[in-house]
Amino acid sequence: MEAIAKPVDPIAGNPIAKIADEASPAVVNIDTETMVKRPLFPFADDPFFRQFFGDQWDQFTQIIPMKGKGSGFIVSKDGYILTNNHVIEGADKITVSLADGRQLDAKIVGKDPTFDLAVIKVTAGNLPVLPLGDSDALQVGEWVVAIGNPFGLDHTVTVGVISAKNRSIRAGNVSFDGFLQTDAAINPGNSGGPLLDLDGKVVGINTAIIPYAQGIGFAIPVNMAKSVIDDLVSYGRVRRGWLGVYVQPLTSDIAQAYGLKVEKGAVVADVVPNSPADKAGIKRGVVITKVDDVEINNAQDLVFQIRKRMAGDKVKVEIATSSGKRSVTVTLEEIPGQTEAPRLEVSDLEESLGIEVSPVTPALKQKYNIDSEKGVVVVRVKPGSISDRVGIREGDLILEANGVALKTVDDLKKALQRNPDSVVLLVMREGRTFFVSLRK
């Protein structure tokens, strides 16, 4: 009697195929559309023509859509999706494509530029979810699987190993610390997709933040994401911890001058008055050697450890002085002046005027060179909106609305409610004020 061979399940003996099969339903494609203003004539920005025509060309512009692609993965059954901040930054429209073919509009729930993370949400239920693993437990050489949407090619699976941990990379003027490095192919469109271990758990969030990198990919450790997801969902931003010190590398000259008997750590060059560090008794000239029993080898290590913690967290900080080492407990506070103003509902200023505004904060004063405590700051102008058409720009300071001085964002909203069809704004730009009339 002849034995009949049983058909072999092609997935059963292949862990990579099994991971891809089980994880793919929770991986989404993200398409973005951003409306941007471009000169109608190609020579409008040419310095040669501008010396004759000045700003006359500025009135001849066109609004065109700029499209982008990325990836993300579902972290809750009711539609919360984790992705990269740079994937959705500035987008006017976000469309999420699910593995089952559905295309859903998404809204931004929260953004964290520091870790390049964002949470968006679609209206759907009973969605597949990816489990989150432990990136701290990863070892160099361990196999990982990346799933994403590189160059618009849906649900592409690539495989590699963890090449290194705790990488610091620079993209433009922004530095990112603590990243995972892998040789799994991560290309534009992969950004925001999951990096999975062989248990099928997410250990990183892929980021193609360095263009044209060959053979090198980076991912944000999932433990960094786990530390901020709740804040992004609850507050729309991260209430990141702040210690209140300025630090620099420890050199032999500094160690000798201050009688320090340590070779590694972060030297406290200055302490912000009334900061958490100041309240805990940390002084200029000491060296921070540990945070919660994690060794601090240099100034960058300290910045990274504090960035991972939230406002309100209590941390044990070990400091070295000329008389030896001791530990102090510090309660971290939120970074002053870095909190984003609560975003207005779309039905308010963004829809009616095409702008987003914020109270004046120290961070915005520095960013836009504002020398006033009054009014509200325009932080975004939607291309093609009524505000854009009359020349309002990002960084403008709105001082009055219909003759009423503005102190808060609500003051501007109330002015619109009193006269929704017409409003005259007093705007300050580069120290000069002028009136702008907005009529629907």
C-alpha positions as a Markdown table, in Angstrom:
| # | Residue | x | y | z |
|---|---|---|---|---|
| 1 | Met | 0.0 | 0.0 | 0.0 |
| 2 | Glu | 1.5 | 3.3 | -1.1 |
| 3 | Ala | 1.9 | 6.1 | 1.4 |
| 4 | Ile | 0.3 | 9.3 | 0.4 |
| 5 | Ala | 2.3 | 12.4 | 1.2 |
| 6 | Lys | 0.4 | 15.1 | 3.0 |
| 7 | Pro | 0.5 | 18.6 | 1.5 |
| 8 | Val | 3.1 | 20.8 | 3.3 |
| 9 | Asp | 1.9 | 24.1 | 4.8 |
| 10 | Pro | 4.4 | 26.5 | 3.3 |
| 11 | Ile | 4.0 | 28.9 | 6.2 |
| 12 | Ala | 4.3 | 26.4 | 9.1 |
| 13 | Gly | 8.0 | 25.8 | 8.7 |
| 14 | Asn | 8.9 | 29.4 | 7.8 |
| 15 | Pro | 8.8 | 31.8 | 10.8 |
| 16 | Ile | 9.3 | 34.9 | 8.6 |
| 17 | Ala | 6.3 | 33.9 | 6.4 |
| 18 | Lys | 4.2 | 33.2 | 9.5 |
| 19 | Ile | 5.1 | 36.6 | 11.0 |
| 20 | Ala | 4.2 | 38.4 | 7.7 |
| 21 | Asp | 0.9 | 36.5 | 7.4 |
| 22 | Glu | -0.2 | 37.3 | 11.0 |
| 23 | Ala | 1.1 | 40.9 | 11.2 |
| 24 | Ser | 0.1 | 42.3 | 7.8 |
| 25 | Pro | -3.6 | 42.8 | 8.6 |
| 26 | Ala | -2.7 | 45.3 | 11.2 |
| 27 | Val | -0.3 | 47.2 | 9.0 |
| 28 | Val | -1.8 | 50.2 | 7.1 |
| 29 | Asn | -0.8 | 52.4 | 4.2 |
| 30 | Ile | -1.0 | 56.1 | 4.8 |
| 31 | Asp | -1.5 | 58.7 | 2.0 |
| 32 | Thr | -1.3 | 62.4 | 2.7 |
| 33 | Glu | -2.2 | 65.5 | 0.8 |
| 34 | Thr | -0.8 | 68.9 | 1.6 |
| 35 | Met | -1.9 | 72.0 | -0.2 |
| 36 | Val | 1.1 | 74.3 | -0.9 |
| 37 | Lys | 1.4 | 77.6 | -2.6 |
| 38 | Arg | 3.7 | 77.9 | -5.6 |
| 39 | Pro | 4.6 | 80.8 | -7.9 |
| 40 | Leu | 2.5 | 80.8 | -11.1 |
| 41 | Phe | 5.5 | 81.8 | -13.1 |
| 42 | Pro | 8.8 | 79.8 | -12.8 |
| 43 | Phe | 10.9 | 83.0 | -12.7 |
| 44 | Ala | 8.9 | 84.6 | -9.9 |
| 45 | Asp | 11.6 | 83.9 | -7.3 |
| 46 | Asp | 14.5 | 84.7 | -9.5 |
| 47 | Pro | 16.6 | 87.5 | -7.8 |
| 48 | Phe | 17.2 | 89.1 | -11.2 |
| 49 | Phe | 13.5 | 89.7 | -11.8 |
| 50 | Arg | 12.7 | 90.6 | -8.2 |
| 51 | Gln | 15.1 | 93.6 | -8.4 |
| 52 | Phe | 12.8 | 95.1 | -11.0 |
| 53 | Phe | 9.4 | 93.8 | -9.9 |
| 54 | Gly | 9.8 | 93.4 | -6.2 |
| 55 | Asp | 6.9 | 91.5 | -4.5 |
| 56 | Gln | 4.5 | 92.1 | -7.4 |
| 57 | Trp | 4.9 | 88.4 | -8.5 |
| 58 | Asp | 3.6 | 87.2 | -5.0 |
| 59 | Gln | 0.0 | 87.8 | -6.1 |
| 60 | Phe | 0.4 | 85.4 | -9.0 |
| 61 | Thr | 0.4 | 82.0 | -7.2 |
| 62 | Gln | -1.3 | 78.7 | -7.5 |
| 63 | Ile | -2.3 | 76.1 | -4.9 |
| 64 | Ile | -1.2 | 72.6 | -5.7 |
| 65 | Pro | -1.5 | 69.4 | -3.8 |
| 66 | Met | 1.7 | 67.7 | -2.6 |
| 67 | Lys | 1.1 | 63.9 | -2.0 |
| 68 | Gly | 3.1 | 61.7 | 0.4 |
| 69 | Lys | 3.1 | 58.1 | 1.4 |
| 70 | Gly | 4.0 | 56.2 | 4.6 |
| 71 | Ser | 3.0 | 53.3 | 6.8 |
| 72 | Gly | 1.6 | 52.7 | 10.2 |
| 73 | Phe | 0.2 | 50.0 | 12.4 |
| 74 | Ile | -2.9 | 49.6 | 14.5 |
| 75 | Val | -2.4 | 49.7 | 18.2 |
| 76 | Ser | -6.1 | 49.6 | 19.4 |
| 77 | Lys | -9.2 | 47.9 | 18.1 |
| 78 | Asp | -11.1 | 51.2 | 18.0 |
| 79 | Gly | -8.8 | 52.7 | 15.3 |
| 80 | Tyr | -5.7 | 54.3 | 16.9 |
| 81 | Ile | -2.7 | 54.0 | 14.6 |
| 82 | Leu | 1.0 | 54.7 | 15.4 |
| 83 | Thr | 3.2 | 56.2 | 12.7 |
| 84 | Asn | 6.1 | 58.7 | 12.2 |
| 85 | Asn | 5.5 | 62.4 | 12.8 |
| 86 | His | 7.3 | 63.3 | 9.6 |
| 87 | Val | 4.8 | 61.1 | 7.6 |
| 88 | Ile | 1.8 | 63.2 | 8.6 |
| 89 | Glu | 3.4 | 66.6 | 9.5 |
| 90 | Gly | 1.6 | 69.5 | 7.8 |
| 91 | Ala | -0.9 | 67.2 | 6.0 |
| 92 | Asp | -4.3 | 68.7 | 5.1 |
| 93 | Lys | -5.8 | 65.3 | 4.4 |
| 94 | Ile | -4.8 | 61.8 | 5.6 |
| 95 | Thr | -6.2 | 58.6 | 4.1 |
| 96 | Val | -5.5 | 55.2 | 5.6 |
| 97 | Ser | -5.8 | 52.1 | 3.5 |
| 98 | Leu | -6.5 | 48.9 | 5.6 |
| 99 | Ala | -5.4 | 45.4 | 4.5 |
| 100 | Asp | -9.0 | 44.5 | 3.8 |
| 101 | Gly | -9.2 | 47.2 | 1.1 |
| 102 | Arg | -11.1 | 49.8 | 3.0 |
| 103 | Gln | -9.9 | 53.4 | 2.7 |
| 104 | Leu | -10.7 | 55.7 | 5.7 |
| 105 | Asp | -10.1 | 59.3 | 6.5 |
| 106 | Ala | -7.9 | 59.8 | 9.5 |
| 107 | Lys | -7.4 | 62.6 | 12.0 |
| 108 | Ile | -4.2 | 63.5 | 13.9 |
| 109 | Val | -4.6 | 62.7 | 17.6 |
| 110 | Gly | -1.1 | 63.7 | 18.8 |
| 111 | Lys | 2.4 | 64.4 | 17.6 |
| 112 | Asp | 5.9 | 64.1 | 19.2 |
| 113 | Pro | 8.6 | 65.6 | 16.9 |
| 114 | Thr | 11.2 | 64.8 | 19.5 |
| 115 | Phe | 10.8 | 61.0 | 19.0 |
| 116 | Asp | 9.4 | 61.4 | 15.4 |
| 117 | Leu | 6.2 | 59.7 | 16.5 |
| 118 | Ala | 2.5 | 60.4 | 15.9 |
| 119 | Val | -0.9 | 58.9 | 16.6 |
| 120 | Ile | -3.7 | 59.1 | 14.1 |
| 121 | Lys | -7.2 | 57.7 | 14.3 |
| 122 | Val | -9.8 | 56.2 | 12.0 |
| 123 | Thr | -13.4 | 55.6 | 12.7 |
| 124 | Ala | -13.7 | 51.8 | 12.7 |
| 125 | Gly | -14.1 | 49.0 | 15.2 |
| 126 | Asn | -12.9 | 45.5 | 15.9 |
| 127 | Leu | -9.6 | 46.1 | 14.0 |
| 128 | Pro | -6.6 | 43.8 | 14.2 |
| 129 | Val | -3.9 | 45.0 | 16.6 |
| 130 | Leu | -0.1 | 44.3 | 16.7 |
| 131 | Pro | 1.3 | 43.4 | 20.2 |
| 132 | Leu | 4.1 | 45.6 | 21.5 |
| 133 | Gly | 7.3 | 43.9 | 22.5 |
| 134 | Asp | 10.4 | 44.9 | 24.6 |
| 135 | Ser | 13.1 | 46.7 | 22.6 |
| 136 | Asp | 15.4 | 46.8 | 25.6 |
| 137 | Ala | 15.6 | 43.0 | 25.4 |
| 138 | Leu | 16.9 | 43.0 | 21.8 |
| 139 | Gln | 20.4 | 41.8 | 21.1 |
| 140 | Val | 22.7 | 42.8 | 18.3 |
| 141 | Gly | 22.5 | 40.1 | 15.6 |
| 142 | Glu | 18.9 | 39.2 | 16.4 |
| 143 | Trp | 16.6 | 38.7 | 13.4 |
| 144 | Val | 13.9 | 41.3 | 12.7 |
| 145 | Val | 11.2 | 41.7 | 10.1 |
| 146 | Ala | 10.1 | 45.1 | 8.6 |
| 147 | Ile | 6.7 | 45.6 | 6.9 |
| 148 | Gly | 5.7 | 48.7 | 5.1 |
| 149 | Asn | 4.8 | 50.5 | 2.0 |
| 150 | Pro | 8.1 | 51.5 | 0.3 |
| 151 | Phe | 7.7 | 53.6 | -2.8 |
| 152 | Gly | 3.9 | 52.8 | -2.7 |
| 153 | Leu | 4.4 | 49.0 | -2.9 |
| 154 | Asp | 1.8 | 47.7 | -0.5 |
| 155 | His | 2.8 | 45.4 | 2.4 |
| 156 | Thr | 6.4 | 44.8 | 1.4 |
| 157 | Val | 8.2 | 42.5 | 3.8 |
| 158 | Thr | 12.0 | 42.8 | 4.3 |
| 159 | Val | 14.3 | 40.9 | 6.7 |
| 160 | Gly | 17.5 | 41.7 | 8.5 |
| 161 | Val | 19.2 | 41.8 | 11.8 |
| 162 | Ile | 19.7 | 44.3 | 14.5 |
| 163 | Ser | 23.0 | 45.8 | 13.5 |
| 164 | Ala | 23.4 | 48.2 | 16.5 |
| 165 | Lys | 21.5 | 49.8 | 19.3 |
| 166 | Asn | 21.4 | 53.3 | 20.8 |
| 167 | Arg | 22.4 | 55.0 | 17.6 |
| 168 | Ser | 22.4 | 58.8 | 17.4 |
| 169 | Ile | 21.5 | 60.2 | 14.0 |
| 170 | Arg | 21.0 | 63.6 | 12.6 |
| 171 | Ala | 18.4 | 64.6 | 10.0 |
| 172 | Gly | 18.7 | 68.3 | 9.0 |
| 173 | Asn | 18.9 | 70.3 | 12.2 |
| 174 | Val | 17.3 | 67.7 | 14.4 |
| 175 | Ser | 19.1 | 65.0 | 16.4 |
| 176 | Phe | 17.6 | 61.7 | 17.3 |
| 177 | Asp | 19.1 | 59.4 | 20.0 |
| 178 | Gly | 18.6 | 55.8 | 21.0 |
| 179 | Phe | 17.6 | 54.5 | 17.6 |
| 180 | Leu | 17.9 | 50.8 | 16.5 |
| 181 | Gln | 20.0 | 50.2 | 13.4 |
| 182 | Thr | 19.2 | 47.3 | 11.1 |
| 183 | Asp | 20.1 | 46.0 | 7.6 |
| 184 | Ala | 16.5 | 45.2 | 6.8 |
| 185 | Ala | 15.6 | 47.5 | 3.8 |
| 186 | Ile | 13.8 | 50.6 | 5.0 |
| 187 | Asn | 12.9 | 53.0 | 2.2 |
| 188 | Pro | 10.6 | 56.0 | 1.7 |
| 189 | Gly | 7.1 | 54.8 | 2.4 |
| 190 | Asn | 8.4 | 52.3 | 5.0 |
| 191 | Ser | 8.4 | 55.1 | 7.5 |
| 192 | Gly | 5.9 | 54.4 | 10.4 |
| 193 | Gly | 5.7 | 50.6 | 9.7 |
| 194 | Pro | 6.5 | 48.0 | 12.3 |
| 195 | Leu | 9.8 | 46.3 | 13.0 |
| 196 | Leu | 9.0 | 42.9 | 14.4 |
| 197 | Asp | 10.9 | 40.2 | 16.3 |
| 198 | Leu | 10.6 | 36.5 | 15.6 |
| 199 | Asp | 7.7 | 36.4 | 18.1 |
| 200 | Gly | 5.7 | 38.7 | 15.9 |
| 201 | Lys | 5.9 | 41.6 | 18.4 |
| 202 | Val | 6.7 | 45.2 | 17.5 |
| 203 | Val | 10.2 | 46.1 | 18.7 |
| 204 | Gly | 10.6 | 49.2 | 16.6 |
| 205 | Ile | 8.9 | 51.8 | 14.4 |
| 206 | Asn | 10.7 | 52.0 | 11.0 |
| 207 | Thr | 11.9 | 55.5 | 10.0 |
| 208 | Ala | 13.4 | 56.4 | 6.6 |
| 209 | Ile | 14.5 | 59.7 | 8.0 |
| 210 | Ile | 17.9 | 59.6 | 6.3 |
| 211 | Pro | 17.3 | 59.6 | 2.5 |
| 212 | Tyr | 19.3 | 57.4 | 0.2 |
| 213 | Ala | 20.9 | 55.4 | 3.0 |
| 214 | Gln | 22.1 | 52.1 | 1.5 |
| 215 | Gly | 22.2 | 49.0 | 3.6 |
| 216 | Ile | 21.3 | 50.9 | 6.7 |
| 217 | Gly | 17.9 | 51.3 | 8.2 |
| 218 | Phe | 16.8 | 52.9 | 11.5 |
| 219 | Ala | 13.9 | 52.3 | 13.8 |
| 220 | Ile | 12.6 | 54.0 | 16.9 |
| 221 | Pro | 12.7 | 51.5 | 19.8 |
| 222 | Val | 9.1 | 50.5 | 20.7 |
| 223 | Asn | 9.8 | 51.2 | 24.4 |
| 224 | Met | 10.3 | 54.8 | 23.5 |
| 225 | Ala | 6.9 | 54.8 | 21.8 |
| 226 | Lys | 5.2 | 53.0 | 24.7 |
| 227 | Ser | 6.4 | 55.8 | 27.0 |
| 228 | Val | 4.5 | 58.5 | 25.0 |
| 229 | Ile | 1.5 | 56.9 | 23.4 |
| 230 | Asp | -0.8 | 57.6 | 26.4 |
| 231 | Asp | 0.2 | 61.3 | 26.5 |
| 232 | Leu | -0.4 | 61.6 | 22.7 |
| 233 | Val | -3.9 | 60.1 | 23.0 |
| 234 | Ser | -4.8 | 62.0 | 26.1 |
| 235 | Tyr | -3.2 | 65.4 | 25.5 |
| 236 | Gly | -2.2 | 65.5 | 21.8 |
| 237 | Arg | 1.4 | 66.1 | 22.9 |
| 238 | Val | 4.0 | 64.7 | 25.2 |
| 239 | Arg | 4.4 | 66.2 | 28.6 |
| 240 | Arg | 8.1 | 65.4 | 28.5 |
| 241 | Gly | 10.2 | 65.7 | 31.7 |
| 242 | Trp | 12.6 | 68.5 | 32.3 |
| 243 | Leu | 15.5 | 68.5 | 34.7 |
| 244 | Gly | 16.6 | 72.1 | 34.3 |
| 245 | Val | 20.4 | 71.8 | 33.8 |
| 246 | Tyr | 22.9 | 72.8 | 31.1 |
| 247 | Val | 25.5 | 70.0 | 30.7 |
| 248 | Gln | 28.7 | 69.5 | 28.8 |
| 249 | Pro | 31.2 | 66.7 | 28.4 |
| 250 | Leu | 33.6 | 65.9 | 31.3 |
| 251 | Thr | 37.2 | 66.6 | 30.5 |
| 252 | Ser | 40.3 | 66.0 | 32.6 |
| 253 | Asp | 40.8 | 69.8 | 33.0 |
| 254 | Ile | 37.3 | 70.2 | 34.5 |
| 255 | Ala | 37.7 | 67.1 | 36.7 |
| 256 | Gln | 41.0 | 68.5 | 38.1 |
| 257 | Ala | 39.7 | 72.0 | 38.6 |
| 258 | Tyr | 36.7 | 70.7 | 40.6 |
| 259 | Gly | 38.6 | 67.9 | 42.4 |
| 260 | Leu | 36.4 | 65.2 | 40.8 |
| 261 | Lys | 37.4 | 61.6 | 41.0 |
| 262 | Val | 35.3 | 60.3 | 38.1 |
| 263 | Glu | 36.1 | 59.8 | 34.5 |
| 264 | Lys | 32.7 | 59.6 | 32.9 |
| 265 | Gly | 29.5 | 61.6 | 33.3 |
| 266 | Ala | 27.8 | 64.9 | 32.4 |
| 267 | Val | 29.1 | 68.1 | 33.9 |
| 268 | Val | 26.5 | 70.5 | 35.1 |
| 269 | Ala | 27.6 | 73.8 | 33.6 |
| 270 | Asp | 24.5 | 75.7 | 34.9 |
| 271 | Val | 21.3 | 75.2 | 36.7 |
| 272 | Val | 18.0 | 77.0 | 35.8 |
| 273 | Pro | 16.7 | 78.8 | 38.9 |
| 274 | Asn | 13.6 | 77.2 | 40.5 |
| 275 | Ser | 14.0 | 74.2 | 38.2 |
| 276 | Pro | 13.6 | 70.6 | 39.4 |
| 277 | Ala | 17.4 | 70.3 | 39.6 |
| 278 | Asp | 17.6 | 73.5 | 41.6 |
| 279 | Lys | 14.9 | 72.3 | 44.0 |
| 280 | Ala | 16.7 | 69.1 | 44.5 |
| 281 | Gly | 20.0 | 70.8 | 45.4 |
| 282 | Ile | 22.0 | 70.0 | 42.2 |
| 283 | Lys | 24.7 | 72.7 | 41.8 |
| 284 | Arg | 27.0 | 73.9 | 39.1 |
| 285 | Gly | 30.2 | 71.9 | 38.8 |
| 286 | Val | 28.9 | 68.5 | 39.9 |
| 287 | Val | 28.9 | 65.5 | 37.5 |
| 288 | Ile | 25.8 | 63.5 | 36.9 |
| 289 | Thr | 26.9 | 59.8 | 36.8 |
| 290 | Lys | 23.6 | 57.9 | 37.0 |
| 291 | Val | 19.9 | 58.3 | 36.4 |
| 292 | Asp | 17.8 | 55.6 | 38.0 |
| 293 | Asp | 20.8 | 53.3 | 38.1 |
| 294 | Val | 21.5 | 53.8 | 34.4 |
| 295 | Glu | 25.1 | 54.9 | 33.9 |
| 296 | Ile | 25.6 | 58.3 | 32.3 |
| 297 | Asn | 28.8 | 58.3 | 30.3 |
| 298 | Asn | 28.4 | 61.7 | 28.6 |
| 299 | Ala | 26.1 | 64.7 | 28.2 |
| 300 | Gln | 24.2 | 63.0 | 25.4 |
| 301 | Asp | 23.3 | 60.0 | 27.7 |
| 302 | Leu | 21.8 | 62.4 | 30.2 |
| 303 | Val | 19.7 | 64.1 | 27.6 |
| 304 | Phe | 18.4 | 60.8 | 26.3 |
| 305 | Gln | 17.5 | 59.5 | 29.7 |
| 306 | Ile | 15.5 | 62.6 | 30.7 |
| 307 | Arg | 13.8 | 62.7 | 27.3 |
| 308 | Lys | 12.4 | 59.3 | 27.9 |
| 309 | Arg | 10.7 | 60.4 | 31.1 |
| 310 | Met | 7.5 | 62.3 | 31.6 |
| 311 | Ala | 6.6 | 65.3 | 33.7 |
| 312 | Gly | 5.8 | 64.2 | 37.2 |
| 313 | Asp | 8.2 | 61.2 | 37.2 |
| 314 | Lys | 10.5 | 60.9 | 40.2 |
| 315 | Val | 14.1 | 60.0 | 39.2 |
| 316 | Lys | 17.1 | 59.1 | 41.3 |
| 317 | Val | 20.1 | 61.1 | 40.2 |
| 318 | Glu | 23.6 | 60.2 | 41.3 |
| 319 | Ile | 26.0 | 63.1 | 41.4 |
| 320 | Ala | 29.7 | 63.2 | 42.0 |
| 321 | Thr | 31.4 | 66.1 | 43.8 |
| 322 | Ser | 34.9 | 66.6 | 45.2 |
| 323 | Ser | 33.7 | 64.9 | 48.5 |
| 324 | Gly | 32.4 | 61.8 | 46.8 |
| 325 | Lys | 29.1 | 60.5 | 45.3 |
| 326 | Arg | 25.6 | 60.9 | 46.6 |
| 327 | Ser | 22.0 | 60.5 | 45.2 |
| 328 | Val | 19.1 | 62.9 | 45.1 |
| 329 | Thr | 15.5 | 62.4 | 44.1 |
| 330 | Val | 14.2 | 64.8 | 41.5 |
| 331 | Thr | 10.6 | 65.3 | 40.4 |
| 332 | Leu | 10.7 | 66.2 | 36.8 |
| 333 | Glu | 8.5 | 69.0 | 35.5 |
| 334 | Glu | 7.1 | 69.8 | 32.1 |
| 335 | Ile | 9.4 | 71.8 | 29.8 |
| 336 | Pro | 8.5 | 75.5 | 30.3 |
| 337 | Gly | 7.3 | 77.3 | 27.2 |
| 338 | Gln | 7.3 | 74.1 | 25.1 |
| 339 | Thr | 3.7 | 73.1 | 25.6 |
| 340 | Glu | 1.6 | 73.4 | 22.4 |
| 341 | Ala | -1.6 | 75.3 | 22.7 |
| 342 | Pro | -4.7 | 73.1 | 22.5 |
| 343 | Arg | -5.6 | 72.7 | 18.9 |
| 344 | Leu | -8.9 | 74.3 | 18.0 |
| 345 | Glu | -11.7 | 72.2 | 16.6 |
| 346 | Val | -11.8 | 72.1 | 12.8 |
| 347 | Ser | -15.2 | 73.8 | 13.0 |
| 348 | Asp | -13.6 | 76.9 | 14.5 |
| 349 | Leu | -10.8 | 78.9 | 13.2 |
| 350 | Glu | -9.2 | 76.4 | 10.9 |
| 351 | Glu | -12.5 | 76.0 | 8.9 |
| 352 | Ser | -13.7 | 79.6 | 9.1 |
| 353 | Leu | -10.4 | 81.4 | 8.5 |
| 354 | Gly | -8.0 | 78.8 | 7.5 |
| 355 | Ile | -5.5 | 79.4 | 10.4 |
| 356 | Glu | -4.3 | 77.8 | 13.5 |
| 357 | Val | -3.3 | 80.1 | 16.4 |
| 358 | Ser | -1.7 | 79.8 | 19.7 |
| 359 | Pro | -1.1 | 82.0 | 22.8 |
| 360 | Val | 2.2 | 83.7 | 22.9 |
| 361 | Thr | 4.8 | 81.4 | 24.5 |
| 362 | Pro | 8.5 | 81.8 | 25.1 |
| 363 | Ala | 9.2 | 79.2 | 22.4 |
| 364 | Leu | 7.0 | 81.0 | 19.8 |
| 365 | Lys | 8.6 | 84.3 | 20.7 |
| 366 | Gln | 12.0 | 82.9 | 20.0 |
| 367 | Lys | 10.9 | 81.1 | 16.8 |
| 368 | Tyr | 9.1 | 84.0 | 15.2 |
| 369 | Asn | 11.2 | 86.9 | 16.8 |
| 370 | Ile | 8.1 | 88.3 | 18.6 |
| 371 | Asp | 8.7 | 91.0 | 21.1 |
| 372 | Ser | 5.3 | 91.2 | 22.7 |
| 373 | Glu | 3.2 | 89.3 | 25.3 |
| 374 | Lys | -0.1 | 90.4 | 23.8 |
| 375 | Gly | -2.2 | 88.8 | 21.1 |
| 376 | Val | -2.2 | 85.4 | 19.5 |
| 377 | Val | 0.3 | 83.9 | 17.1 |
| 378 | Val | -0.5 | 82.4 | 13.7 |
| 379 | Val | 1.2 | 79.0 | 13.7 |
| 380 | Arg | -0.3 | 77.7 | 10.4 |
| 381 | Val | -2.1 | 79.1 | 7.4 |
| 382 | Lys | -4.0 | 76.8 | 5.2 |
| 383 | Pro | -3.1 | 77.4 | 1.5 |
| 384 | Gly | -5.9 | 78.8 | -0.5 |
| 385 | Ser | -7.9 | 79.8 | 2.6 |
| 386 | Ile | -9.3 | 83.3 | 3.1 |
| 387 | Ser | -6.4 | 84.2 | 5.4 |
| 388 | Asp | -3.9 | 83.0 | 2.8 |
| 389 | Arg | -5.6 | 85.1 | 0.1 |
| 390 | Val | -5.4 | 88.3 | 2.1 |
| 391 | Gly | -1.7 | 87.7 | 3.0 |
| 392 | Ile | -1.7 | 86.5 | 6.6 |
| 393 | Arg | 1.5 | 84.5 | 7.2 |
| 394 | Glu | 2.7 | 82.0 | 9.7 |
| 395 | Gly | 4.4 | 83.9 | 12.6 |
| 396 | Asp | 2.0 | 86.9 | 12.4 |
| 397 | Leu | 0.8 | 88.3 | 15.7 |
| 398 | Ile | -2.9 | 89.1 | 15.8 |
| 399 | Leu | -3.4 | 91.9 | 18.3 |
| 400 | Glu | -7.0 | 92.9 | 17.8 |
| 401 | Ala | -10.2 | 91.6 | 16.2 |
| 402 | Asn | -12.9 | 94.2 | 15.4 |
| 403 | Gly | -11.2 | 96.6 | 17.7 |
| 404 | Val | -11.2 | 94.3 | 20.7 |
| 405 | Ala | -7.7 | 93.5 | 22.1 |
| 406 | Leu | -6.9 | 89.7 | 22.1 |
| 407 | Lys | -5.4 | 88.0 | 25.1 |
| 408 | Thr | -6.4 | 84.4 | 24.4 |
| 409 | Val | -7.5 | 82.2 | 21.6 |
| 410 | Asp | -11.0 | 82.3 | 23.0 |
| 411 | Asp | -11.1 | 86.0 | 22.5 |
| 412 | Leu | -10.6 | 85.6 | 18.8 |
| 413 | Lys | -13.3 | 82.9 | 18.6 |
| 414 | Lys | -15.7 | 85.1 | 20.5 |
| 415 | Ala | -15.1 | 87.9 | 18.0 |
| 416 | Leu | -15.9 | 85.6 | 15.1 |
| 417 | Gln | -19.1 | 84.4 | 16.9 |
| 418 | Arg | -20.3 | 88.0 | 17.3 |
| 419 | Asn | -19.8 | 88.8 | 13.6 |
| 420 | Pro | -19.0 | 85.6 | 11.6 |
| 421 | Asp | -19.3 | 87.2 | 8.2 |
| 422 | Ser | -16.8 | 90.0 | 8.6 |
| 423 | Val | -13.8 | 90.6 | 10.9 |
| 424 | Val | -11.0 | 93.2 | 10.8 |
| 425 | Leu | -7.8 | 92.1 | 12.4 |
| 426 | Leu | -4.9 | 94.2 | 13.6 |
| 427 | Val | -1.8 | 92.3 | 12.8 |
| 428 | Met | 1.9 | 92.8 | 13.8 |
| 429 | Arg | 4.7 | 91.6 | 11.5 |
| 430 | Glu | 8.4 | 92.3 | 12.1 |
| 431 | Gly | 7.4 | 95.1 | 14.5 |
| 432 | Arg | 5.0 | 96.9 | 12.2 |
| 433 | Thr | 1.2 | 96.8 | 12.5 |
| 434 | Phe | -1.5 | 96.8 | 9.8 |
| 435 | Phe | -5.2 | 96.0 | 9.4 |
| 436 | Val | -6.5 | 93.0 | 7.5 |
| 437 | Ser | -10.2 | 92.7 | 6.5 |
| 438 | Leu | -11.7 | 89.2 | 6.2 |
| 439 | Arg | -15.1 | 89.0 | 4.6 |
| 440 | Lys | -16.9 | 85.8 | 3.6 |
